[in-house]
């Protein structure tokens, strides 16, 4: 017989576990008579002292015993002064700790929460609380109450708990009313809601399958989803067919919806090389602007400076380098070109060229700024040139609009960079939207020099502008092809070129900087990686673990980054009574862990470790170390090189362990030693470009661990996922 539902009511006495991502929690609930029970279920943001009315069923867990599984719940605010004190002391309201909570409750008693909600300025009656702080506490309290109610509504409809926070910040107390009117508001920019969940929610609210709102949302979803695959647009026939299949509606209904979206400027229709295509407006504007701007820079030239040959000889003399004809051409063109593309593989002298150009432009009294797409790439650029380099985001002064929460760049056409020449390295990582923002900020009539290797992996975002620029044949370009003698002594360099040409790398040389170590099982691969990182490389080659980077083409599986990170954390930073920890979903964070920021956060505060500077913004790919975890303040601190940032526990979805990382995440970085796994996986991941990119990440030592057959398959797999990009065709004038 099916067990009947029961109702429990009581105050939360302890929060044993909570998952900020999905709202799942394990609580101790005081239900009266001195009895405490364990309650489990989706209970977002629980706080000690909070009262709950929970509907559910009893069950027995094999490890944890008898517990109550919550299926529905109603939140009841704390009632007694002790419950209110416990609630506020749990730091559920930012700005209130245990001592301040005690003073507030002592002053207002059982009226405390009513005062905070309706008359927050009265909190200034309490010693130590100013009117400004009282107002801030009131706003935070109303935010917390509103978010909790919305999270319960979302949980009831199986929508992600973290989505409620973003939605409430955008729409406030009107959220539920607005969603009943149009549930597809959840697909708006910045909310990042999964379409499947939103679509189920809309149908639960009675939206018909062919409702115009649903079809329009499906079209926009298809275009936004394909941005993640690198596409700047979709051919109209493919977009129509894909949306019709996704929604199980007719292609005619989709065509009608496309027409409506075109009328209100939410889509743009264009023709490229005779094919009708559909863009999101921001992508169409990005490609169009980039085309105009690049051609303008390319058409602008500078008179050759007096005594250019002598200047170049001075540069060569200062550096002690005898330049090849290719290199002389690049340095010469940098003096006279408004735009210059420089490309070449490893060992072809891109760094030498950069230093030569910087020296020449310096002799010409020109101010240069250097940038790269990621923090690690910018740091490497600083190291090889001796000049300060920044990320493109920092160069453009990325900031958040406090009203909309959207990112914008302070530097643009109205407030351009103060520079005579802008030099950007690792251009293969730059997507078309970031290039658009960069070009807006480069002053007209100045120099732009773009350096990169298009055979590396394409950008994470839409487009592949550096490849498009090179393939267009319309822009000034220097291609470096000569591998210099010193580089020829490196098997890393020579094997990178072999792979790029579709040739099997040399794996049997045991006296160079490139080693292959065959293993025939996942356990053997992971055991060898553990030994290499913990003992063999540190003891035998003097390479400390922090200078070793483990790479894998994939996140999943026994030799994917998720499993490898757990193994390496246990080996390199094991649990210790003096090391604090914090569980977040499936990830255990520990003091001393190496971690990576996995999305751009323009709002997070940082300060220099010497206290000299304060700023904002930690960006996708930045790697640091957890230096402290504070359970009481519910925060942890990460040091990224010389910057220290504090993360609230609710922000931990922005971090992941970085003992091992995917090859994609490593792009733009260089490591003293790289260990690469070569095991089974998807052909989309086991590709030539992935292998080539991984090899070129190693500076002194590369070790491939796994199967020779996998290395061969990656070398042969020249598949490059086709991206729908229009920049090449636009540069060639093939529009309309």
C-alpha positions as CSV (number, residue, x, y, z in Angstrom):
1,X,0.0,0.0,0.0
2,X,1.3,3.4,-1.0
3,X,2.4,5.5,2.0
4,X,0.2,8.4,2.8
5,X,1.6,12.0,2.9
6,X,2.3,13.6,6.2
7,X,2.8,17.2,7.3
8,X,5.6,18.3,9.6
9,X,6.0,21.8,11.0
10,X,8.9,23.2,12.9
11,X,12.0,25.4,12.9
12,X,15.3,24.6,11.2
13,X,17.9,23.8,13.9
14,X,20.7,22.9,11.5
15,X,21.6,22.9,7.8
16,X,23.6,19.7,7.3
17,X,24.0,20.2,3.5
18,X,22.8,22.4,0.7
19,X,23.5,22.4,-3.0
20,X,23.3,26.0,-4.3
21,X,22.9,24.8,-7.9
22,X,19.7,22.7,-7.6
23,X,18.3,23.7,-4.1
24,X,18.7,20.2,-2.6
25,X,19.2,20.3,1.2
26,X,19.5,18.1,4.2
27,X,18.1,19.8,7.4
28,X,17.5,19.1,11.0
29,X,13.9,20.3,11.9
30,X,12.8,20.8,15.5
31,X,9.2,19.7,15.5
32,X,8.4,20.3,19.2
33,X,8.6,18.2,22.3
34,X,12.3,18.2,22.1
35,X,12.1,16.0,18.9
36,X,14.4,16.7,15.9
37,X,13.9,15.0,12.5
38,X,16.0,14.9,9.4
39,X,14.3,16.5,6.3
40,X,15.7,16.1,2.8
41,X,14.5,17.6,-0.5
42,X,14.5,20.7,-2.7
43,X,14.5,23.4,-0.1
44,X,16.4,26.4,-1.6
45,X,18.5,28.7,0.7
46,X,17.4,27.2,4.1
47,X,18.4,29.2,7.2
48,X,18.6,28.2,10.8
49,X,15.6,29.5,12.7
50,X,13.4,29.5,9.7
51,X,10.0,27.8,10.2
52,X,8.8,25.3,7.6
53,X,5.5,23.4,7.0
54,X,6.7,20.3,5.0
55,X,4.5,17.8,3.2
56,X,6.2,14.5,2.3
57,X,6.8,10.8,3.2
58,X,9.1,8.9,5.6
59,X,11.9,6.7,4.2
60,X,15.0,4.9,5.5
61,X,18.4,5.6,4.1
62,X,20.9,2.8,4.1
63,X,23.6,5.0,5.7
64,X,21.8,7.9,7.4
65,X,18.7,6.1,8.8
66,X,15.1,7.4,9.0
67,X,14.4,10.7,7.2
68,X,11.5,12.7,5.9
69,X,11.4,13.4,2.1
70,X,9.9,16.7,1.5
71,X,7.7,17.0,-1.6
72,X,6.0,20.3,-0.9
73,X,6.8,23.0,1.6
74,X,5.6,26.4,2.9
75,X,7.9,28.8,4.5
76,X,6.8,30.4,7.8
77,X,8.9,33.2,9.2
78,X,10.4,32.6,12.7
79,X,8.0,33.5,15.4
80,X,9.7,33.4,18.8
81,X,12.6,35.7,19.8
82,X,14.9,32.7,20.0
83,X,13.9,31.5,16.5
84,X,14.4,35.0,15.1
85,X,17.8,35.3,16.8
86,X,18.9,32.0,15.4
87,X,17.6,33.0,11.9
88,X,19.5,36.3,11.8
89,X,22.6,34.9,13.5
90,X,23.0,32.4,10.7
91,X,24.1,35.3,8.4
92,X,21.2,34.8,6.1
93,X,21.0,38.6,5.7
94,X,24.2,40.2,4.5
95,X,25.4,42.8,6.9
96,X,24.0,41.0,10.0
97,X,26.2,38.8,12.1
98,X,25.5,37.1,15.5
99,X,26.4,40.2,17.6
100,X,24.3,42.6,15.6
101,X,21.5,40.1,15.4
102,X,21.4,40.0,19.2
103,X,21.3,43.8,19.5
104,X,18.4,44.0,16.9
105,X,16.3,41.2,18.5
106,X,16.9,42.7,22.0
107,X,15.6,46.0,20.8
108,X,12.6,44.8,18.7
109,X,11.8,41.4,20.1
110,X,9.1,39.4,18.2
111,X,8.4,42.5,16.0
112,X,12.0,42.3,14.5
113,X,11.1,40.8,11.1
114,X,8.0,43.0,10.7
115,X,10.2,46.1,11.3
116,X,12.8,44.8,8.8
117,X,10.1,44.3,6.1
118,X,7.9,47.4,6.7
119,X,10.0,50.0,8.6
120,X,13.6,49.2,7.9
121,X,14.8,52.7,8.8
122,X,13.8,52.0,12.4
123,X,16.8,49.6,12.5
124,X,18.9,52.8,13.0
125,X,17.5,52.9,16.5
126,X,20.0,50.1,17.3
127,X,23.5,51.1,18.3
128,X,26.0,50.6,15.4
129,X,23.4,50.8,12.6
130,X,23.4,53.9,10.4
131,X,20.4,55.0,8.3
132,X,22.3,53.9,5.2
133,X,23.0,50.4,6.7
134,X,19.4,50.1,7.9
135,X,18.1,50.8,4.4
136,X,20.6,48.2,3.0
137,X,19.5,45.6,5.5
138,X,15.8,46.2,4.7
139,X,16.5,45.8,0.9
140,X,18.5,42.6,1.5
141,X,15.8,41.2,3.7
142,X,13.0,41.8,1.1
143,X,15.3,40.4,-1.5
144,X,15.8,37.2,0.5
145,X,12.1,36.8,1.2
146,X,11.2,37.4,-2.4
147,X,13.8,35.1,-3.7
148,X,12.8,32.3,-1.4
149,X,9.2,32.5,-2.4
150,X,10.2,32.5,-6.1
151,X,12.6,29.6,-5.6
152,X,9.7,27.6,-4.1
153,X,7.6,28.5,-7.2
154,X,10.4,27.4,-9.5
155,X,11.0,24.2,-7.6
156,X,7.3,23.3,-7.9
157,X,7.6,23.6,-11.7
158,X,11.0,21.8,-11.8
159,X,13.0,24.9,-12.8
160,X,16.6,25.3,-11.7
161,X,16.9,27.0,-8.3
162,X,19.8,29.3,-9.4
163,X,17.6,30.6,-12.2
164,X,15.2,32.1,-9.6
165,X,18.0,34.3,-8.2
166,X,18.8,35.7,-11.6
167,X,15.1,36.2,-12.6
168,X,14.2,37.9,-9.3
169,X,17.1,40.3,-9.7
170,X,15.8,41.2,-13.1
171,X,12.0,41.4,-12.5
172,X,11.7,41.7,-8.7
173,X,8.3,41.1,-7.0
174,X,6.5,41.1,-10.4
175,X,8.3,38.0,-11.6
176,X,5.5,35.4,-11.1
177,X,2.9,37.7,-12.6
178,X,5.1,38.3,-15.7
179,X,5.8,34.7,-16.1
180,X,2.2,33.7,-16.1
181,X,1.8,36.3,-18.9
182,X,4.7,35.0,-20.9
183,X,6.8,32.1,-19.5
184,X,9.3,32.5,-22.3
185,X,10.6,35.6,-20.7
186,X,13.0,33.1,-19.0
187,X,14.8,32.9,-22.3
188,X,15.8,36.5,-22.1
189,X,19.5,37.4,-22.4
190,X,21.3,37.0,-19.1
191,X,19.0,34.4,-17.6
192,X,20.6,31.5,-19.4
193,X,17.5,29.3,-18.8
194,X,17.5,25.8,-20.4
195,X,14.9,25.8,-23.1
196,X,13.5,22.3,-22.3
197,X,12.7,23.3,-18.7
198,X,11.1,26.6,-19.8
199,X,9.1,24.9,-22.5
200,X,7.7,22.3,-20.0
201,X,6.9,25.1,-17.6
202,X,5.1,27.0,-20.3
203,X,3.0,23.9,-21.3
204,X,2.2,23.4,-17.6
205,X,0.8,26.9,-17.6
206,X,-1.4,26.1,-20.6
207,X,0.6,27.5,-23.5
208,X,-0.4,25.7,-26.8
209,X,2.2,23.8,-28.9
210,X,1.8,26.2,-31.8
211,X,1.4,29.3,-29.7
212,X,3.3,32.2,-31.5
213,X,5.2,33.0,-28.3
214,X,6.5,29.4,-28.2
215,X,7.5,29.3,-31.8
216,X,9.3,32.6,-31.6
217,X,11.1,31.5,-28.5
218,X,12.1,28.2,-30.2
219,X,13.7,30.2,-33.1
220,X,15.7,32.4,-30.8
221,X,16.7,29.4,-28.8
222,X,18.1,27.6,-31.9
223,X,20.1,30.6,-32.9
224,X,21.5,31.2,-29.4
225,X,22.2,27.5,-28.9
226,X,24.2,27.4,-32.1
227,X,26.3,30.3,-30.9
228,X,27.8,27.8,-28.5
229,X,28.8,25.7,-31.5
230,X,30.6,28.7,-33.0
231,X,27.9,29.6,-35.6
232,X,27.4,33.3,-36.2
233,X,24.2,32.6,-38.2
234,X,22.2,29.8,-39.7
235,X,20.9,29.4,-43.2
236,X,17.2,30.1,-43.2
237,X,16.1,26.7,-44.5
238,X,18.2,24.9,-41.8
239,X,16.9,27.2,-39.0
240,X,13.3,26.6,-40.2
241,X,13.7,22.8,-40.3
242,X,15.5,22.6,-37.0
243,X,12.9,24.7,-35.1
244,X,10.0,22.8,-36.7
245,X,11.6,19.5,-35.5
246,X,12.4,20.9,-32.1
247,X,8.8,22.1,-31.4
248,X,6.9,19.5,-33.5
249,X,5.2,22.3,-35.5
250,X,4.9,23.0,-39.2
251,X,7.6,24.8,-41.1
252,X,5.0,27.3,-42.2
253,X,4.4,28.2,-38.5
254,X,8.1,28.7,-38.1
255,X,8.3,30.9,-41.3
256,X,5.5,33.1,-40.0
257,X,7.3,33.5,-36.7
258,X,10.5,34.4,-38.4
259,X,8.6,37.1,-40.3
260,X,7.2,38.5,-37.0
261,X,10.7,38.5,-35.4
262,X,12.1,40.3,-38.4
263,X,9.4,43.0,-38.2
264,X,10.4,43.8,-34.6
265,X,14.1,43.7,-35.3
266,X,14.8,40.6,-33.2
267,X,16.3,38.9,-36.3
268,X,18.2,40.0,-39.3
269,X,17.9,38.4,-42.8
270,X,20.9,38.6,-45.1
271,X,22.3,36.9,-48.2
272,X,25.9,35.5,-48.3
273,X,27.3,34.0,-51.5
274,X,23.7,33.5,-52.7
275,X,22.4,31.8,-49.6
276,X,19.7,33.4,-47.4
277,X,20.8,33.4,-43.8
278,X,19.3,34.5,-40.4
279,X,21.3,36.3,-37.7
280,X,20.6,37.5,-34.2
281,X,21.0,41.3,-34.5
282,X,24.1,41.6,-32.3
283,X,26.0,39.0,-34.4
284,X,25.0,40.7,-37.7
285,X,26.2,44.0,-36.3
286,X,29.4,42.4,-35.1
287,X,30.3,40.9,-38.5
288,X,29.3,44.0,-40.4
289,X,31.2,46.4,-38.2
290,X,34.3,44.1,-38.1
291,X,34.3,44.0,-41.9
292,X,34.1,47.8,-42.3
293,X,36.7,48.5,-39.6
294,X,39.3,45.9,-40.8
295,X,39.1,47.2,-44.4
296,X,39.5,50.8,-43.1
297,X,42.6,49.8,-41.1
298,X,44.0,47.8,-44.1
299,X,43.5,50.7,-46.5
300,X,45.3,53.2,-44.2
301,X,49.0,53.3,-44.7
302,X,51.8,55.4,-43.2
303,X,54.8,56.9,-45.0
304,X,58.0,55.0,-44.5
305,X,59.9,56.5,-41.7
306,X,63.2,58.1,-42.6
307,X,66.1,55.7,-42.4
308,X,63.9,52.6,-41.9
309,X,66.6,50.2,-42.9
310,X,69.0,51.7,-40.3
311,X,66.3,51.5,-37.7
312,X,65.7,47.8,-38.4
313,X,69.5,47.2,-38.3
314,X,69.5,48.9,-34.9
315,X,66.7,46.6,-33.7
316,X,68.7,43.6,-34.8
317,X,71.9,44.8,-33.2
318,X,70.1,45.5,-29.9
319,X,68.5,42.1,-29.8
320,X,71.6,40.2,-31.1
321,X,69.4,38.5,-33.7
322,X,70.0,38.2,-37.5
323,X,66.5,38.4,-38.9
324,X,65.3,36.3,-41.8
325,X,63.8,37.9,-44.9
326,X,60.3,36.9,-43.6
327,X,61.0,38.6,-40.3
328,X,62.4,41.7,-41.9
329,X,59.3,42.0,-44.0
330,X,57.1,41.8,-40.9
331,X,59.0,44.4,-39.0
332,X,59.1,46.7,-42.1
333,X,55.3,46.3,-42.7
334,X,54.6,47.1,-39.1
335,X,56.1,50.5,-39.7
336,X,53.9,51.4,-42.6
337,X,50.7,49.3,-42.3
338,X,47.5,50.4,-40.6
339,X,46.7,46.7,-40.2
340,X,49.0,43.7,-40.1
341,X,48.3,40.0,-39.6
342,X,51.2,37.8,-38.4
343,X,50.8,34.0,-38.4
344,X,53.0,31.0,-38.1
345,X,53.4,27.8,-36.1
346,X,55.8,27.1,-33.2
347,X,59.4,27.8,-33.7
348,X,58.8,30.2,-36.6
349,X,59.8,33.3,-34.6
350,X,56.5,35.0,-33.8
351,X,57.9,36.1,-30.4
352,X,61.1,37.4,-32.0
353,X,59.0,39.4,-34.5
354,X,56.9,40.9,-31.7
355,X,60.0,42.0,-29.8
356,X,61.4,43.5,-33.0
357,X,58.2,45.4,-33.8
358,X,58.0,46.7,-30.3
359,X,61.6,47.9,-30.5
360,X,61.1,49.5,-33.9
361,X,57.9,51.3,-32.9
362,X,59.6,52.4,-29.7
363,X,62.4,54.0,-31.7
364,X,59.7,55.8,-33.7
365,X,58.3,57.3,-30.5
366,X,55.0,55.4,-30.8
367,X,53.0,54.3,-27.8
368,X,52.1,50.6,-27.9
369,X,49.6,48.6,-25.9
370,X,49.7,44.7,-25.7
371,X,46.8,42.4,-25.1
372,X,45.8,38.8,-25.2
373,X,42.4,37.0,-24.7
374,X,43.1,35.4,-21.3
375,X,45.0,36.3,-18.2
376,X,47.5,33.5,-18.7
377,X,48.1,34.4,-22.3
378,X,48.6,38.1,-21.2
379,X,51.0,37.0,-18.5
380,X,53.0,34.9,-21.0
381,X,53.1,37.9,-23.4
382,X,54.5,40.1,-20.6
383,X,57.2,37.5,-19.9
384,X,58.4,37.1,-23.5
385,X,58.3,40.8,-24.4
386,X,59.2,42.5,-21.1
387,X,56.3,44.9,-21.7
388,X,53.1,45.1,-19.6
389,X,50.3,43.2,-21.3
390,X,46.7,42.8,-20.2
391,X,43.6,40.8,-21.2
392,X,41.5,42.3,-23.9
393,X,38.7,42.7,-21.3
394,X,40.9,44.7,-19.0
395,X,42.3,46.7,-21.8
396,X,38.8,47.7,-22.8
397,X,37.9,48.3,-19.1
398,X,35.0,45.8,-18.9
399,X,32.3,46.8,-16.4
400,X,28.8,45.9,-15.3
401,X,25.8,48.2,-15.7
402,X,24.3,48.4,-12.2
403,X,20.9,48.9,-13.6
404,X,20.7,46.0,-16.1
405,X,23.5,43.7,-14.8
406,X,24.9,43.5,-18.3
407,X,28.6,43.8,-19.2
408,X,29.8,46.7,-21.2
409,X,33.2,48.1,-22.2
410,X,34.2,51.6,-21.0
411,X,36.5,51.9,-24.0
412,X,34.6,52.3,-27.3
413,X,34.4,54.7,-30.3
414,X,33.5,57.6,-28.0
415,X,36.3,56.8,-25.5
416,X,39.0,55.0,-27.5
417,X,42.3,53.6,-26.3
418,X,45.2,56.0,-25.9
419,X,47.7,54.3,-28.1
420,X,49.5,54.6,-31.4
421,X,49.6,50.9,-31.9
422,X,47.5,48.0,-30.5
423,X,49.1,44.6,-30.6
424,X,47.0,41.5,-29.8
425,X,48.5,38.0,-29.5
426,X,46.7,34.6,-29.5
427,X,44.1,35.9,-31.9
428,X,42.8,32.4,-32.7
429,X,41.0,32.5,-29.4
430,X,39.1,35.8,-30.1
431,X,35.5,35.4,-31.2
432,X,33.7,37.8,-33.5
433,X,31.9,39.7,-30.7
434,X,35.1,40.4,-28.7
435,X,36.8,41.5,-32.0
436,X,33.9,43.8,-32.5
437,X,34.4,45.4,-29.1
438,X,38.2,45.6,-29.6
439,X,37.9,47.3,-33.0
440,X,35.4,49.9,-31.6
441,X,38.1,51.0,-29.1
442,X,41.1,51.2,-31.5
443,X,41.5,54.9,-32.6
444,X,41.1,55.6,-36.3
445,X,44.3,56.2,-38.1
446,X,46.4,54.1,-35.7
447,X,48.1,50.7,-36.1
448,X,46.6,47.4,-35.3
449,X,48.8,44.2,-35.3
450,X,47.1,40.8,-34.8
451,X,49.2,37.7,-34.1
452,X,48.1,34.1,-34.0
453,X,48.1,30.5,-35.2
454,X,44.8,29.6,-37.0
455,X,45.7,25.8,-36.8
456,X,45.0,25.9,-33.0
457,X,41.5,25.4,-31.7
458,X,38.8,28.0,-32.7
459,X,37.3,30.4,-30.2
460,X,34.8,29.2,-27.6
461,X,32.4,31.9,-28.8
462,X,30.9,32.4,-32.3
463,X,32.9,32.9,-35.4
464,X,36.6,32.2,-36.2
465,X,37.6,35.8,-37.2
466,X,41.4,35.3,-37.4
467,X,41.0,32.3,-39.7
468,X,38.5,34.3,-41.8
469,X,40.8,37.3,-42.0
470,X,43.7,35.2,-43.2
471,X,41.6,33.1,-45.7
472,X,39.9,36.2,-47.2
473,X,43.2,37.2,-48.9
474,X,42.1,40.9,-48.5
475,X,44.2,42.0,-45.6
476,X,48.0,42.6,-45.2
477,X,49.5,39.4,-43.9
478,X,53.0,38.0,-43.1
479,X,53.1,34.2,-42.9
480,X,56.1,32.8,-41.0
481,X,57.1,29.4,-42.4
482,X,60.8,28.9,-41.6
483,X,61.5,26.8,-38.5
484,X,64.7,28.2,-36.9
485,X,67.7,26.0,-36.1
486,X,67.3,26.2,-32.3
487,X,63.6,25.3,-32.6
488,X,64.5,22.3,-34.8
489,X,66.4,20.8,-31.8
490,X,63.0,20.6,-29.9
491,X,61.0,17.5,-30.6
492,X,58.0,19.4,-29.2
493,X,58.3,21.9,-32.0
494,X,59.0,19.4,-34.7
495,X,56.2,17.0,-33.6
496,X,53.8,19.9,-33.6
497,X,54.6,20.6,-37.2
498,X,54.4,16.9,-38.1
499,X,50.9,16.7,-36.5
500,X,49.8,19.9,-38.3
501,X,50.8,18.3,-41.6
502,X,49.0,15.1,-40.9
503,X,52.1,13.1,-40.1
504,X,52.5,10.8,-37.1
505,X,54.6,12.4,-34.3
506,X,57.9,10.8,-33.4
507,X,57.1,8.8,-30.2
508,X,60.2,6.6,-29.8
509,X,62.9,9.2,-29.1
510,X,63.7,8.9,-25.3
511,X,66.4,11.6,-25.2
512,X,64.5,14.7,-26.1
513,X,61.7,16.9,-24.6
514,X,58.8,14.8,-26.0
515,X,58.0,11.4,-24.5
516,X,55.3,8.8,-25.2
517,X,54.4,6.3,-22.3
518,X,52.1,3.5,-23.4
519,X,49.5,2.3,-21.0
520,X,46.7,-0.2,-21.7
521,X,44.1,0.6,-19.1
522,X,42.5,3.7,-17.5
523,X,43.8,2.7,-14.1
524,X,47.3,2.4,-15.5
525,X,47.0,5.8,-17.1
526,X,45.8,7.5,-13.9
527,X,48.4,5.7,-11.8
528,X,51.2,6.9,-14.1
529,X,49.9,10.5,-14.1
530,X,49.8,10.4,-10.3
531,X,53.4,9.1,-10.1
532,X,54.7,11.7,-12.6
533,X,53.1,14.6,-10.8
534,X,53.9,13.6,-7.2
535,X,57.4,12.0,-7.5
536,X,59.0,11.3,-10.9
537,X,59.0,14.8,-12.4
538,X,59.6,16.7,-9.1
539,X,62.5,14.3,-8.0
540,X,64.0,13.3,-11.3
541,X,63.7,16.5,-13.3
542,X,63.3,19.2,-10.7
543,X,59.9,20.2,-12.0
544,X,57.5,21.0,-9.0
545,X,53.9,19.9,-9.2
546,X,52.6,23.5,-9.6
547,X,54.6,23.8,-12.9
548,X,53.0,20.6,-14.3
549,X,49.7,20.8,-16.2
550,X,47.7,17.7,-16.9
551,X,45.6,18.0,-20.0
552,X,42.8,15.8,-21.4
553,X,40.7,16.2,-24.5
554,X,37.6,15.4,-22.5
555,X,35.9,16.0,-19.1
556,X,34.2,12.6,-18.9
557,X,35.4,9.1,-18.3
558,X,38.1,7.6,-16.1
559,X,40.9,9.7,-17.7
560,X,38.7,12.8,-18.2
561,X,39.4,16.0,-16.2
562,X,36.7,15.4,-13.6
563,X,38.1,12.1,-12.5
564,X,41.7,13.2,-12.8
565,X,41.1,16.3,-10.7
566,X,39.7,14.2,-7.9
567,X,42.7,11.8,-8.1
568,X,45.2,14.7,-8.3
569,X,43.6,16.6,-5.4
570,X,43.9,13.6,-3.2
571,X,47.5,13.1,-4.3
572,X,48.8,16.7,-4.3
573,X,46.6,18.4,-1.7
574,X,45.2,15.6,0.6
575,X,42.8,16.3,3.5
576,X,44.3,17.6,6.7
577,X,42.8,18.7,10.0
578,X,44.2,22.2,9.4
579,X,42.8,22.5,5.9
580,X,39.3,23.7,5.7
581,X,36.9,22.3,3.0
582,X,33.7,23.2,1.3
583,X,31.5,20.8,-0.6
584,X,29.6,22.4,-3.6
585,X,27.6,19.9,-5.6
586,X,30.0,17.2,-6.8
587,X,33.1,19.3,-6.1
588,X,35.0,19.4,-2.8
589,X,37.0,22.6,-2.5
590,X,40.0,22.5,-0.1
591,X,42.4,25.1,1.1
592,X,45.5,24.8,-1.1
593,X,43.6,23.6,-4.2
594,X,44.5,24.9,-7.7
595,X,41.3,26.2,-9.2
596,X,40.1,27.9,-12.4
597,X,37.5,30.6,-13.1
598,X,35.2,29.1,-15.7
599,X,33.1,32.1,-16.8
600,X,33.7,35.9,-17.0
601,X,32.6,37.7,-13.8
602,X,33.0,41.4,-14.4
603,X,31.6,42.3,-10.9
604,X,33.8,40.3,-8.5
605,X,36.1,42.5,-6.4
606,X,39.9,41.8,-6.2
607,X,42.8,43.5,-4.5
608,X,46.5,43.2,-5.2
609,X,48.1,40.9,-2.6
610,X,50.4,43.8,-1.5
611,X,47.3,45.9,-1.0
612,X,48.3,48.5,-3.6
613,X,45.4,48.2,-5.9
614,X,41.7,47.3,-5.9
615,X,39.7,46.4,-9.0
616,X,36.9,44.2,-10.4
617,X,36.7,41.3,-12.8
618,X,38.0,37.7,-12.8
619,X,37.8,36.1,-16.2
620,X,37.2,32.7,-17.8
621,X,40.5,30.7,-17.7
622,X,42.1,32.6,-14.8
623,X,43.9,30.0,-12.6
624,X,44.6,30.5,-8.9
625,X,45.0,28.9,-5.5
626,X,42.5,28.7,-2.6
627,X,44.3,30.3,0.3
628,X,41.4,30.3,2.9
629,X,37.9,29.1,3.5
630,X,35.7,30.8,6.1
631,X,32.6,28.7,6.9
632,X,31.3,31.4,9.3
633,X,31.4,34.1,6.6
634,X,30.4,31.5,3.9
635,X,33.3,32.6,1.7
636,X,36.6,31.5,0.3
637,X,39.6,33.4,-1.0
638,X,41.5,32.6,-4.2
639,X,44.8,34.2,-5.2
640,X,45.3,34.6,-9.0
641,X,49.0,35.5,-9.4
642,X,49.1,38.8,-7.5
643,X,45.3,39.4,-7.2
644,X,43.2,38.2,-4.3
645,X,39.5,37.6,-4.8
646,X,36.8,36.6,-2.3
647,X,34.0,34.3,-3.4
648,X,30.7,33.9,-1.6
649,X,29.7,30.2,-1.4
650,X,26.8,30.9,-3.8
651,X,29.4,31.8,-6.4
652,X,31.3,28.5,-6.3
653,X,29.7,27.4,-9.5
654,X,32.2,29.8,-11.2
655,X,35.2,27.7,-10.0
656,X,36.4,24.2,-10.8
657,X,39.6,22.3,-9.9
658,X,42.5,22.9,-12.3
659,X,45.0,20.2,-11.5
660,X,43.8,18.8,-14.8
661,X,42.0,20.8,-17.5
662,X,40.7,20.2,-21.0
663,X,42.9,21.1,-24.0
664,X,40.3,23.8,-24.9
665,X,40.7,25.4,-21.5
666,X,44.5,25.4,-21.8
667,X,44.6,27.4,-25.0
668,X,46.6,30.6,-24.8
669,X,48.7,29.2,-21.9
670,X,52.2,27.7,-21.8
671,X,53.4,25.4,-19.1
672,X,56.9,24.2,-18.1
673,X,55.6,20.5,-18.3
674,X,52.5,19.1,-19.9
675,X,51.1,15.6,-19.4
676,X,48.5,14.7,-22.1
677,X,46.1,11.7,-22.0
678,X,45.5,9.8,-25.2
679,X,42.6,7.5,-24.6
680,X,39.2,6.6,-26.2
681,X,36.7,9.4,-26.8
682,X,34.5,11.2,-29.3
683,X,36.0,12.0,-32.7
684,X,34.9,15.6,-32.2
685,X,37.4,15.8,-29.3
686,X,40.1,13.4,-30.6
687,X,41.1,15.7,-33.5
688,X,44.3,16.9,-35.0
689,X,43.7,20.5,-33.9
690,X,43.2,19.3,-30.3
691,X,46.5,17.3,-30.4
692,X,48.3,20.2,-32.1
693,X,47.1,22.7,-29.5
694,X,48.0,20.4,-26.6
695,X,51.6,19.9,-27.9
696,X,52.1,23.6,-28.3
697,X,51.2,24.3,-24.7
698,X,54.5,22.7,-23.4
699,X,57.6,24.8,-23.0
700,X,60.2,22.3,-21.7
701,X,58.6,18.9,-21.5
702,X,55.6,17.0,-23.1
703,X,54.6,13.5,-22.0
704,X,51.7,11.7,-23.7
705,X,50.2,8.8,-21.7
706,X,48.0,6.2,-23.2
707,X,47.6,4.5,-26.5
708,X,49.6,5.0,-29.7
709,X,46.5,4.2,-31.7
710,X,44.7,7.2,-30.2
711,X,47.6,9.5,-31.1
712,X,47.4,8.1,-34.6
713,X,43.7,8.6,-34.8
714,X,43.9,12.2,-33.6
715,X,46.7,12.9,-36.2
716,X,44.5,11.5,-39.0
717,X,41.3,13.2,-37.8
718,X,41.5,16.6,-39.6
719,X,37.8,17.2,-39.1
720,X,37.1,20.8,-38.3
721,X,33.6,21.4,-37.2
722,X,32.2,23.7,-39.8
723,X,31.2,27.1,-38.5
724,X,28.7,29.3,-40.2
725,X,30.6,32.6,-40.3
726,X,30.3,35.4,-42.7
727,X,33.4,37.6,-42.1
728,X,35.5,36.0,-44.9
729,X,32.7,36.5,-47.4
730,X,32.0,40.0,-46.3
731,X,35.7,41.0,-46.6
732,X,35.6,39.5,-50.1
733,X,32.4,41.5,-50.9
734,X,30.3,38.4,-51.4
735,X,27.2,39.9,-49.8
736,X,23.7,40.1,-51.3
